[in-house]
Amino acid sequence: MYTYRSTLELEKKADLEQLFFFNLNQPRFRSNILKIIELYGRPGIIEKDNSLWIESDKKDCQNIFVTKDEQLVGILIYYRNKPENIDLIHIAVDEKYSSTGKYANENLASEMIEQLKIIARKIRGIKTITVKYINRIGKNPESFGLVMKV
């Protein structure tokens, strides 16, 4: 059973750094990550009021942290770029839960996207989510990604 929340406790900072900044799967998505940083800003960990979250230096983003048995296993960072759309701009899962990991059969990345859809349905006006890691970046970097209805 996964738990979803918007912040983490301070004791999870090392786990968050490992998952988000030192994830072994990052090289597979390097070009997309660099383009997303260019468009949305450099992410950084914020500590305030005994909580942690990730912010971008260019956009006001939201986080979904995913834990299982008190362990951080995933994070989504999203941004409402239009009144009717949310851009999913970063997604990271623990290597054990990736498509090649020990727990690949749990489909954590898909579960996380489904949770974002549930949240999006509660936000007035949101009709779509654009997953920015899906397609190669073309001539119009603002439009790359897979668009899903919520």
PEKA-V157778 format. One record per helix or strand. SS is the DSSP state (2 for helix, 1 for strand). FROM is the first residue (numbers start at 1). TO is the last residue. If there is no record, write none. Layout:
# PEKA-V157778
SS_FROM_TO / SS_FROM_TO
This chain:
# PEKA-V157778
1_2_5 / 1_8_9 / 2_10_21 / 2_26_40 / 1_43_48 / 1_51_56 / 1_62_68 / 1_71_82 / 1_85_93 / 2_95_97 / 2_104_106 / 2_108_121 / 1_128_131 / 2_141_143 / 1_146_149
